Amino acid sequence: MRTPAAQNDPDLAIDWRAAHAAVDLISGKWDLLVVAELTGRPRQYNDLLHTTGLDGKQLTRALRRLQNADLVKRMMQGSGQSARVFYSLTPHGRRLFVPLHALAEWWAHSSAADM
């Protein structure tokens, strides 16, 4: 599905269904906050609770949603009582940085940000 302008200018051609699917992957209320916290390094659940300010239910829901979208992975280190669980971005999740940065830049420089 292309817009009329895109039919005349190949540089404006966007697969809007793909764009919609991509936005849907990160449309949960807290998804972007969790992705942002995982951008720098793997984090433990309690660390994410503290840095995001979310409650356990909100964080668990966001992490599961992002794991199902293959944007976040859950890793265990050690075994038994000393096992530690870490969450990190997958390669697919790390690829979000560039478009999210572009979106943030667009917002920061748009007239809508002045409202």
C-alpha positions in Angstrom: 0.0 0.0 0.0 1.6 3.3 -1.2 0.6 6.9 -0.8 0.0 8.9 -4.1 3.2 10.9 -3.4 5.2 7.7 -3.1 4.0 6.5 -6.5 5.7 9.5 -8.1 8.9 9.6 -5.9 10.6 6.3 -5.1 12.4 7.9 -2.1 9.0 8.3 -0.4 7.9 4.7 -1.0 7.1 3.1 2.4 5.5 -0.2 3.0 2.9 1.1 5.4 1.9 -2.4 6.5 5.5 -3.1 7.6 5.7 0.2 9.4 2.4 -0.6 11.2 3.7 -4.0 12.2 7.0 -2.5 13.5 5.2 0.1 15.6 2.9 -2.6 16.9 6.0 -4.5 18.2 6.8 -1.6 20.6 3.3 -0.2 21.3 3.0 -1.5 24.8 2.7 1.3 27.3 6.2 0.6 28.9 8.0 -1.2 26.1 10.1 1.7 25.0 11.1 2.5 28.5 12.4 -1.1 29.0 14.2 -1.1 25.6 15.9 2.2 26.6 17.1 0.7 29.9 18.5 -2.3 28.1 20.3 -0.3 25.4 23.5 0.0 27.3 23.9 -3.4 28.9 22.1 -6.5 30.2 20.2 -5.8 33.4 18.7 -7.9 36.2 15.0 -7.8 36.9 15.4 -5.9 40.2 17.7 -3.4 38.5 15.1 -2.8 35.9 12.4 -2.4 38.6 14.5 0.3 40.2 15.6 2.2 37.1 12.2 2.2 35.3 10.1 2.9 38.4 7.6 0.3 37.1 5.8 -2.1 39.4 6.5 -5.9 39.0 3.3 -6.6 37.0 4.0 -3.8 34.5 7.7 -4.8 34.1 6.9 -8.5 33.7 4.2 -7.7 31.1 6.6 -5.5 29.1 9.5 -8.0 29.3 7.2 -10.9 28.1 5.8 -8.8 25.3 9.3 -7.8 24.2 10.6 -11.4 24.5 7.7 -12.6 22.3 8.6 -10.0 19.7 12.2 -11.3 19.8 13.5 -7.9 20.9 14.6 -9.0 24.4 16.2 -12.2 25.6 16.2 -13.7 29.1 19.5 -15.3 30.2 20.4 -17.2 33.3 23.9 -17.3 34.8 24.9 -19.9 37.3 22.6 -22.6 38.7 20.6 -23.4 41.8 20.4 -20.7 44.5 23.2 -18.6 42.9 21.4 -18.4 39.5 21.0 -14.9 38.3 18.6 -13.8 35.5 19.6 -11.0 33.1 17.6 -9.4 30.3 19.3 -7.9 27.2 18.3 -6.7 23.8 18.6 -9.3 21.0 20.3 -8.3 17.8 16.8 -7.5 16.4 16.2 -5.3 19.5 19.5 -3.5 19.1 18.5 -2.6 15.6 15.7 -0.4 17.1 18.2 2.2 18.3 18.6 3.9 14.9 14.9 4.3 14.0 14.0 5.3 17.6 16.8 7.8 17.7 15.5 9.3 14.4 12.0 9.4 15.9 13.3 11.2 19.0 15.2 13.7 16.9 12.2 14.3 14.7 10.1 15.0 17.8 12.7 17.2 19.4 12.9 19.4 16.2 9.2 19.4 15.3 6.8 22.2 16.0 4.7 19.7 17.9 7.3 19.5 20.6 6.7 23.1 21.4 3.0 22.6 22.2 
